[in-house]
Amino acid sequence: MITRLRSFLTIRVLNGGVANSLSSHLRVISCQRISSMSTKPKVFITRRVPESGPTLLKTQCEVAQWNKDDPIPRNELLSSVKGVDALFCLLTEKIDGELLDAAGTSLKVVGTMSVGYDHVDLQACAERGVKVGFTPNVLTNAVAELTVALLLATSRRLKEAIRAVENGLWGTWKPMWLCGPGLEGSTVGIVGFGRIGMAVARCLKPFAVNCMLYTDFAERPAEAKEIGAEFRSLDEVLAASDFVLACVALTPDTKEMFNKDLFKKMKKTSVFINTSRGGVVQQDDLYQALVSGEIGAAGLDVTTPEPLPTDSPLLTLDNCVALPHIASATHNSRGAMSELTARNILSALNSQPMPSEIKAS
Ligand SMILES: NC(=O)c1ccc[n+]([C@@H]2O[C@H](COP(=O)([O-])OP(=O)(O)OC[C@H]3O[C@@H](n4cnc5c(N)ncnc54)[C@H](O)[C@@H]3O)[C@@H](O)[C@H]2O)c1
């Protein structure tokens, strides 16, 4: 078996020269080049991901993988995709014409382990007949849960509170100290009432929110009724809400939509939460709005760029809480995302309908 595989595989280690034995390559495949004799489709995975996806792919495919936690350098990626049938990628990889051309005509499907697909040029994929899969639903509740956690961390000033305890600033119980707005009796405004926006609204129900507002391209009457949310224009949502939650996808329309004009329309006490994409916020305007008191506070799971540089002015502010893009980071969610990405790829390779395909509009 091993002798046969030796002849089939030209193994190139991309992972710092570890795993010299063939058996360890087969256990944790850093990167394999499959010889032209192989009849199995070739898949390249661009990162270390939960095993559910790679394990499933290996049942039918020859799998090569950038087996590190940090992104594969672009040049390495361009050479690694040459001749593959499928690409398993993350939101950190730009899937554009250059990459698709580097892969060549063998490429049939790109599966991104994310629900956001602003990093994928859908038009370029469609022009080359490359299908694209993504991972909606399996991360929705995890993202909603983190959105609520971030909202509470921001409004209830947990960053300042934890620092105070750790830095010896906790004197005694003080009636006026570290107060912030509560959810009870508040108005919450959700911008983008899609899967995650609706899930956040459902998660917030037990907090005795007085009024749940949403805005989107169109009303969603059935879901809104079940959730108890009311449709309003964007301006109405901004003006009325104590908490404004960005749950839109990043598109040319929503790019930097949260800018100084929008912050001016919010209450001066409003708490702005963004768990969608950093690109929907004009970050300099956000900083100014936070410093000038145009809005009360901001909680960000996503920023531009990522990682947010440690000298970012946003990090100097007590009223800004930043997290390192962890909204979907539950064990179950990430495992399910990996598996769904693999199922998308296998379905496309087998000319079956993909469980979650994105189509260019
Ligand atoms: N922080 C994270 O780790 C994380 C995890 C998952 C998803 N996300 C982000 O969350 C986004 C939403 O995910 P989803 O599954 O809810 O997607 P979705 O497509 O179900 O929801 C997005 C909603 O935004 C609406 N929308 C788009 N443009 C709009 C505009 N200009 N004005 C008002 N509404 C607009 C859409 O109509 C849709 O209802 C993803 O695109 C992704 O970028 C972030």
The ligand as an SDF file (V2000), in Angstrom:
LIG
                    3D

 44 48  0  0  0  0  0  0  0  0999 V2000
  -18.1770   37.8520   12.6700 N   0  0  0  0  0  0  0  0  0  0  0  0
  -18.2360   36.6600   12.1400 C   0  0  0  0  0  0  0  0  0  0  0  0
  -17.4650   35.7720   12.4620 O   0  0  0  0  0  0  0  0  0  0  0  0
  -19.2990   36.3400   11.1350 C   0  0  0  0  0  0  0  0  0  0  0  0
  -19.7840   35.0480   11.0710 C   0  0  0  0  0  0  0  0  0  0  0  0
  -20.7930   34.7700   10.1570 C   0  0  0  0  0  0  0  0  0  0  0  0
  -21.2870   35.7590    9.3240 C   0  0  0  0  0  0  0  0  0  0  0  0
  -20.7660   37.0090    9.4050 N   0  0  0  0  0  0  0  0  0  0  0  0
  -21.2750   38.0410    8.5040 C   0  0  0  0  0  0  0  0  0  0  0  0
  -22.6680   38.1520    8.6860 O   0  0  0  0  0  0  0  0  0  0  0  0
  -23.2560   38.3980    7.4270 C   0  0  0  0  0  0  0  0  0  0  0  0
  -24.7100   38.0290    7.4600 C   0  0  0  0  0  0  0  0  0  0  0  0
  -24.8460   36.6100    7.4940 O   0  0  0  0  0  0  0  0  0  0  0  0
  -26.3030   35.9560    7.3010 P   0  0  0  0  0  0  0  0  0  0  0  0
  -26.1130   34.4900    7.3210 O   0  0  0  0  0  0  0  0  0  0  0  0
  -27.2790   36.5870    8.2310 O   0  0  0  0  0  0  0  0  0  0  0  0
  -26.5870   36.4430    5.8020 O   0  0  0  0  0  0  0  0  0  0  0  0
  -27.9900   36.7950    5.1650 P   0  0  0  0  0  0  0  0  0  0  0  0
  -27.7360   36.9240    3.7200 O   0  0  0  0  0  0  0  0  0  0  0  0
  -29.0230   35.8200    5.6220 O   0  0  0  0  0  0  0  0  0  0  0  0
  -28.3630   38.2240    5.8120 O   0  0  0  0  0  0  0  0  0  0  0  0
  -27.8510   39.4320    5.3540 C   0  0  0  0  0  0  0  0  0  0  0  0
  -29.0330   40.3900    5.2870 C   0  0  0  0  0  0  0  0  0  0  0  0
  -28.5470   41.6910    4.9950 O   0  0  0  0  0  0  0  0  0  0  0  0
  -29.4990   42.2940    4.1220 C   0  0  0  0  0  0  0  0  0  0  0  0
  -28.9000   43.4210    3.4330 N   0  0  0  0  0  0  0  0  0  0  0  0
  -27.9390   43.4060    2.4840 C   0  0  0  0  0  0  0  0  0  0  0  0
  -27.6780   44.6610    2.0840 N   0  0  0  0  0  0  0  0  0  0  0  0
  -28.4800   45.4740    2.8180 C   0  0  0  0  0  0  0  0  0  0  0  0
  -28.6770   46.8690    2.8610 C   0  0  0  0  0  0  0  0  0  0  0  0
  -27.9890   47.6950    2.0630 N   0  0  0  0  0  0  0  0  0  0  0  0
  -29.5820   47.3660    3.7360 N   0  0  0  0  0  0  0  0  0  0  0  0
  -30.2890   46.5400    4.5390 C   0  0  0  0  0  0  0  0  0  0  0  0
  -30.1550   45.2110    4.5360 N   0  0  0  0  0  0  0  0  0  0  0  0
  -29.2590   44.6850    3.6780 C   0  0  0  0  0  0  0  0  0  0  0  0
  -29.8890   41.1720    3.1800 C   0  0  0  0  0  0  0  0  0  0  0  0
  -31.0830   41.4380    2.4740 O   0  0  0  0  0  0  0  0  0  0  0  0
  -30.0230   40.0130    4.1630 C   0  0  0  0  0  0  0  0  0  0  0  0
  -31.3310   39.9220    4.6870 O   0  0  0  0  0  0  0  0  0  0  0  0
  -22.3910   37.5770    6.4570 C   0  0  0  0  0  0  0  0  0  0  0  0
  -22.4450   38.0960    5.1590 O   0  0  0  0  0  0  0  0  0  0  0  0
  -21.0230   37.6950    7.0520 C   0  0  0  0  0  0  0  0  0  0  0  0
  -20.3100   38.7320    6.4440 O   0  0  0  0  0  0  0  0  0  0  0  0
  -19.7990   37.3220   10.2860 C   0  0  0  0  0  0  0  0  0  0  0  0
  1  2  1  0
  2  3  2  0
  2  4  1  0
  4  5  1  0
  4 44  2  0
  5  6  2  0
  6  7  1  0
  7  8  2  0
  8  9  1  0
  8 44  1  0
  9 10  1  0
  9 42  1  0
 10 11  1  0
 11 12  1  0
 11 40  1  0
 12 13  1  0
 13 14  1  0
 14 15  2  0
 14 16  1  0
 14 17  1  0
 17 18  1  0
 18 19  2  0
 18 20  1  0
 18 21  1  0
 21 22  1  0
 22 23  1  0
 23 24  1  0
 23 38  1  0
 24 25  1  0
 25 26  1  0
 25 36  1  0
 26 27  1  0
 26 35  1  0
 27 28  2  0
 28 29  1  0
 29 30  1  0
 29 35  2  0
 30 31  1  0
 30 32  2  0
 32 33  1  0
 33 34  2  0
 34 35  1  0
 36 37  1  0
 36 38  1  0
 38 39  1  0
 40 41  1  0
 40 42  1  0
 42 43  1  0
M  CHG  2   8   1  16  -1
M  END
$$$$
